[in-house]
């Protein structure tokens, strides 16, 4: 019975308010930090379990680690006079996992960028999906604090930041605005935002159109690991949103993972593509599914890095 009750505490703390979870942490520090090998991070920043890796064209192989608590690790001369792209991985990932490995090199092929890769790997390890979901808020909070520091120190204006998240990271980028003090982000991009535990989540705990001036979402596995419902100002359902070409042959991968992993691959390809990925306007995915959408060349939009923010 004790084992069962500890497991229930882990799940309950996902849905109750942060303040309640903080109270539990204060009272039972050891238990709340690690339950069955799963970490529950305190809702405070900086966190030793969240790191930020800065890549520029000249430091692609030698990134610098930025520390929120040490101003000496955030020096203006380390940054290029260029846009900031913030990349956030998903469940079981790290700063050298999707979407980082696909999008970073594509960005530097295209031009000059400051790429910040968020790494919260200790908080997103398998099989700890429940605790990983619960930890997303502190990841978003710490990321927001880093953006606020860079803006406050005149290293970059807020409009130059573009967070892009994959899977669980696709919800982190939506939560950043909950904690940001500098204003509202201009754009966030969510790559196949994760479905488990998010279908009925409140708006503040998942990606949504209120999270930035412009929110674009790419769906590639909408019937399995990713959300089906539209969650942005524009939602692209690639090849219908649930079955991607070539994935039917990927027998060695767990079901749905190939389709899910296509989202960062498509976005990365869009950065330098001369052809682009084009979609036509449809009122809803269900209308598409029953054949009510017709291609209209006057209502086309390009998917990916160059999607117009209008």
Secondary structure, 3 states (H helix, E strand, C coil): CHHHHHHHHHHHHHHCCHHHHHHHHHHCHHHHHEECCEECCCCCCCCCCCEEEEECHHHCCCCEEECCCCHHHCCHHHCCCCEEEEEECCCCCCCCCCCHHHHHHHHHHHCCEEEEEEECHHHCCCCCHHHHHHHHHHHHHHHHHHHHHHHHCCCCCHHHEEEEEECCHHHHHHHHHHHCCCCCCCEEEEECCECCCCCCCCHHHCCCHHHCCEEEEEECCCCCCECCCCCCCEEEEHHHCCCCCCHHHCCCCCCCHHHHHHHHHHHHHHHHCCCCEEEECCCCHHHHHCCCCCCCCCCEEEECCCCCCC
